[in-house]
Amino acid sequence: MLYSLFDYLTGAYGHLAGARLLTYISFRAITAGILGLLISIWFGNWFINYMKRHNISETQRDEKTDPFNVGKKGVPTMGGLIVIAAILVPCLLLGKLTNVYMILMLVTTLLMGALGFADDYIKTFRKNKDGLNGWVKIGGQVTLGLIVGLTLRFCPAVSMNEVVTSRIENNVVVVEKTPEIKSTQTTIPFVKHHNFNYADLFSWTGENNKYRFGWIFFVLLTVFVVAAVSNGANLNDGMDGMCAGNSAIIGIALLILAYTSGSVVWAEYFDVMYIPGSEELVVFMASFVGALVGYLWFNGFPAQVFLGDTGSLTVGGIIGVCAMVIHKELMVPVLCGIFLMESVSVILQTQVYKFYKKRGKHVRIWKRTPFHDHFRTSVEQVLKNDPTCSIVFKGSKNLHHETKIVLRFCIVTLILAAITILTLKIR
């Protein structure tokens, strides 16, 4: 809204002081981040008071499962609405709403927010702990993945320049770019020339067919990444400040990668593809980070509000879609290593337990999953509920308070984010 207004003022009254201010990505991004933070704090305070007045909270698990007896009953949930509002308002005010990438991110926020809200609504108001049917969740994630993948395939506004070079002639910077094309190129870490084309995987189908199959693979990969990251974020949301803290760090890394992809200068410097228009993602991700940091004002231990699926699914969906849009999805296993670890821990634990249960044995790899719960669960707690259970990795007898676990997980994410950025130069 404000972007369109200032764009008009720039054309009509370019001589007015400050008329061109909102045309600068840096100014809009910083403003969006600050605005997202302030809205998150202001709206969060109102939201928490409203939920408490109406006694709206999710039924929490028995407090006895926590060795430190941390009481969390009666804490409002659906805090993701705070984050969603703090993302949407700055983007609607400061974003370029005709930009296809901004539109995709806004659609992602609303669609995943609605999916998570439906799950929280069933848990909170209908008192059904199972929430939304699992297949419905997967269906929503698949739908979003298809929307994003097919948009990147067929929308005329989506293109890239594989190679960008610049030189100075007569004190003027001359930029040379390869033709704008639609491509299944992606940035691959730790490789000299960075780019890899999915179509090359299907060279055996012939020159014409390999691009068709390359795009099919890309769309399916989009679906997988969106579902995997959103579920990973959902599993990571089990301690105060955990998901929001990790996601804010990941958001900063994606902001840097989006700025690199949307800038001719930096795309050339790091030898990555230039994606025209992707600089608008910097504004979105700035509001995303600001919203999460503001949310941590209330979600830090002891939490006054929980994200709920409304927030965790939305946060994960945003991260996954942003990575796909800037073609940095192969960096996700590194950048979102914590989410990956949480998901793998649950999958392995479940499959191993089922495998041995059929043979009359009770075997667990870890004391409890998702993985962060392993560090605050004692062997005695597990054996009390399942005396015949055998645990492969018992770990230290010293249990950790969730504040220490959250801090350490965030430190790991910070390291992984730094490594992800460094992959642009490590070849």
C-alpha positions, 0 to 999 in steps of 0.5 A: 500500500505505502509502496504504491503510494510512494511509487506514485509520489516518486513519479509525480513529485520526484523532487520531494524530499523522501519521496524515493525512500520506499524504493530502497529495499534496505529501508523497507526491510529494516522498517518491516522488521522493526514494525513486525517486532512492535506489532508482535509485542503490542498484539501479543499482549492484547491476544494473551490477555484476551485468551486468558479472560476467556479461559482459552488454552490447550489441554497440556500433557501431565506436568509429572512428565517434566522432571522440573515440574514446570507448570504449563496448564492454562497457558494460551495457545494459537500464538501463531496468530500473533506471528501471522499478524506481525508478518502480514501488516508490514508486508501489506504496508511496505511490500510490493504487492504485485511481485509474484514472490511476495504474493507466494509468501503471503499465500503461504502464510495464510494457507498454512496459518489456516491449516494450523488454526483448524488443528488448534481449534479442534484441540482447544474448543472440541477438546480433541487432543488428536486435532486435525486428521493427519491426512488433511494436514498432509493434503494442505501441505501438498496443495501449497507445494503444488501451488508454489511449484506450478507457479514457479513453472508457469508464471511469466514473471518468474525467471532467472539469469544463470550468469551475471557479470559486470565491468566499469567502462568510462566510470559507468558500471556495465552489467551483462546477463545471460538471457532470462529463462525458466530453469530448474537450476539450483544452488548446490553447496561446496561445489565450484560452480554452484549451479546444478540442473535437475533436468540433467538427471533425466538426460537419458530421456532425450534433449526435449524430454529431460526439461519436462521431467526436470520440472516434474521433479522440481514440483514434486521436490517443492511439495516434499520440502514444504511438507518436510520443513513444516513438519520439522518445525512443528516437531521442534515446537516443544519447549519455550522459545525453541521453534521461534528462536531457531526459526528466527536464526534460519530466517536471517540466513534466508534473508541474506540468501534472498538479498544475494539472489536479488542483487546483480552485484552480489549474485556475480560476486558469489557466482550464483544465479540472479533471480529478478524480483526476489529482492522483495523476499528480503522485505518479507523475511525481515518482517518474519524475523521481526515478528518472531523476535517480538513473539519471543518477548512472551514465549521465552521461559516461562512461556505466556503463550504457545505457538500451536500448530497455527504458528509452527506449521506457518513458520515451517511452510514459510521457510520451505517455500522461501528456500524453493523460491530462491533455489536454495533448497539443497542448503535446507538440510544444513540450514534446518539441521535441527528440524531434520534431526527432530524429524529423523529422531521421531521416524527412527524411534517409531519404526524401531519400536514397531519392528521390535514390538512385533517380536515381543520386545520393547526397544527405544533408540532414545528415551523420548522423542522428538529429540529435544525431549531426550535430554529432559527425560530420565530412564526411570520415567521411561521404565515406570511406564514401560518396565520391559523397555530397553533404551539404546542411548541412555545418555547422561544421568544429569537432566537439563532444564528446557532453557539450557536445551533451547539455548544449546539448540539455538547455538547449533542452529546459529552455527549451521546458519553460518555454515550455510552462508559460508557455502557460498564461498567454500567451493 
